[in-house]
């Protein structure tokens, strides 16, 4: 939890620093500043929206509200640099949309957060490195402003078109968007406890669902399944399986499930009310 909040704070801090750097030097590179700001806004919005989705434990409504506030914030910051921040607002909307979808589909883990942080830090470093090399004296300002205005109009049309296309694609494929499928651990094998003559495995319940998704057991062996529910996985969770004939409540922490010498086969399990699914494979 600390890592998630810390990562979000780091991204916000780097974004603010970049905006402040551009604001202090905006008169020195008028021909490149607007495109650079649009790129910064788009990538920052995507990164922040991604982290917001993970920090809110896939609360879509809360994420959308926070993202709209983020778009308004970027519009305000962009207007401090330009008279018109429409292009930057569209870039922010596009980035927030992409970041929210990817965040929703990404399995919540420390690795995914760290990877996003590293990529964003590298992006900011390269962007500022490029900007610092492009700082030039403000010559022929009127001609440059005219060219910038034309480029801004074209960028607005392009960003609007891309955003509409992505919304249409998402709407058509909405049923294929599953929570936490990217980076979700897929399988594990049960361990043997010779002292107690049984096999055991721990399945974690996270906001993304089961981790790992599938667990492999040996047949005709006493089986102990430890279902460990994370604190941020939500309340009133239940473990259900029509194959095993169970529907039991889960408390935060460790829950023990014993299977008496299961037969070979595949037994589907689900987590209610999230409808996340997993599988117990006996072979």
N, C-alpha and C positions, 0 to 999 in steps of 0.2 A: 504493500500500500504506500509506504514512504517513497519507494522508487517511482511509482506512477505519478504521485503528486510532485515529487522533485523533478521528474522529467518534464512535466507540463510547465512548471515554473521556469525551468531552464530554457525551454523553447520560447516562452513568452518574453523572457529577459533578452535573449539573443535577437528576437524580432524587434523589440523596442530599441535595442542598441543600434541595429541596422538602420531603422527609420531615423533615429537621431543623427546618425552619421550622414545619411543622405540629406537630411534637412540642413545640416551645417554646411554642406558642400553643393547644394542644389544649383547654385549659379555657375558652377564650373564645368558641368557636363550636361547641358540641356538636351542634347540630341540622344543621349543614351539613358537618361534618368528614368523616363516614363516606362520604357520597356523593362528596365531592371526592377523598378518598383512593382510592376505587374507580376513579374516572375517571383519576386520575394513574397508578395501577398498570396499568390496562388499556392506556392510550396508551403508557406507558413500556415495557411488556413488548412491545407490537407493534413499537415503534421499535427496541428493543435486539435483538429476534429478527430483524428485517429486516437489521440491520447484521451480526449474527452470521452469518447465511446468506451474505452477501457476503464477509465476512472469512474464512470457512472455505472459500471457493470452491465453494459448493453441496454441502458435505459434510453430508448430511442426518442421519446418525447422530450426528456430533459436535455438530451444531446442536441436536438433540433433547436430548442429554445436558446441554449448557450451558443450554438453556432450562428444563429441570427444576431445575437448580441455581438459576436465576434465580427460578423460582416459589417455591422454598423460602426464598430470601433475602427476597422480598417478604412471604411469610408471617411470617417472623421480625420484619421491620420493622413490619408491621401490628399484630402482637401487642404491640409496645411502645406502640402508641396505643390499642388496644382489647383486651379480654379474649378476643375471638373474631375470628380473621382469615379465616374461611371464605369470606366474600363477596369479600374482597380476593384470596384465592388463586384463586377462580374467575375473577375479573376478569383476573388475571395469566395463567391458562391460556388464556382466550379471546383475550387480546391476543397471547400468544406463538404461538398457533395461526394467527391471521390474519397476523401479521408474518412467520412462517416461510413460509407459502404465497406471500404477495406477494413476499417476498425471493427465493424460489426461482424465481419467474416473471419477475423483473426483471433486465434486462441490466446486468451489472456495469460501471459507469462512474462517473467523477467527478461527472457532472451529477446522477445519481440520488442519490448520497450527499449532495451539497450541498443538493438540494431537500428531502430528508428532514430534514437538520439544521436548515434554516431553518424548516420547518413545526413541528418540535419546539420550537425556541426560542420561536417565536411562541405556541405552545400554553402553554408554561410561563409566559411573561410574562402572558398573559391569565388563566391560572388563579391565579397569585399575586396579580394585580391584583384579581380577584374575591374571593379569600380575605381580603385585607387590608381590603377594604371591608366585609366581613361580620363582622369581629371584634366581638363583643358581650360584655357582662358575663354571667357564668354565673348567670342567674336561673332559678328554677323548675327546678332541675336534675333532680329526680326525674321530673317529668312529661316532660321532654325525653328522658330516657333511655328511658322506656317507649315513646315514639313512635319513637325511633331503633331500638329492638329490633324493633318491628313492621316498620319499613321494611327493616331488615336481613334479616328472614326473607323478605319479598317479593322483595328483590333477589337473594337466594340462589336462589330458585326460578326467577326470570327468567333469570339468568345461566346456570344449569344447563341450562335449556331451549334457550337460544340456542346454547350450546356443543354440545349434542347435535344440534341441527338442522344446524349448520355441519359437524360431523363426518359426518353422513349425506349431506349435499350433496357434500362432498369425496369420500367413498367412492364415490358413484354416478358422479361426473365425474372420477375419478382419471386416466383415460386422456387427458383433455383438458389436464391440467396439464403444461406444457412448460417446460423450464429456459430462463430468460433471454429470454423472448419480449416482455416489456414494455420498450419503449424501445430495442429492438435496431435498429440502422441497417439499412434495408431494401435500398437499392441504391446503386450508383455507376456511373459511366461511365469506361471506360478512357481514359487520356491518350495523346497521340500524341508519339512521339519521332522527329521528322523527320530528325535527324542519323544515326540508326541504322536508319531506315526500319522502325519497329515500333511497336506499341501496347503499353502496359503498365498494370498496376493492382496495388495492394497490398491483400491480404486479410489482416486480422488474425485470429489464432486466440486467443480469450480463454476463460476458464472457462465463458462462456455459449455459446460456439460461434463461428461465423464473423461477422466484422464488417467490412463489411456482409454481409448474407445473399446478395444477388444482385449480380452484376457484368455490365455490358453491354459487349460488344466489337463491332467492325466485322468483317465477313466478309472472307475472302481477304487477310488481313494478318498478317504475322508477329506473334505474341503472346507477351508475357512476363508471367508471373504471379508476383508476389512474395508468398509465403505467410509472414507474420511471426508466429511463435509467441511469445506472452507467457511470461514466466518462471513465472507462477502458473497456466498453462493445463493443467499436468499433464504427466507423462512418458509415453513410449511412444505418442505420438500418431501417427496415420497418416492420410494423405489418400487417399480411395478414390473411384473413379467407374467404374461399369460402362459408362457412355456413352463415356468416354474410354479405357477399358481400362487404368486405372492403380490402383496400390495401393502408395504409397510412404511410407516413414517420414519423420517431420518432426522436426527438431532445434529446440531453443530458438533463437530469432533468425530470420534470413532464410533462406528456402528458395526456390529458383528453379525454376519450371516453364515450359517453352517449348512452345508449340503452333504448328505449321507451317501457316499459312493456314487456320484453321478454317472449316468450312462453316456456313451459317445453321442455327440450331436452338437447342435448350435442352439443356444438359448438366448433369445433377445431380451434385453432389459431396457427400461425407459425411466426417465426422471421426470416426474410430474411436479409442478404444472408446466415446466418448460418444454416438455416433449423431446428432450435430448435422448438419443438412443445409443446403446452400446450392445456388446455381444459377449457372452461367455461361451468359449469353444472348448469342448471336451474331446480330445483325440489322442 
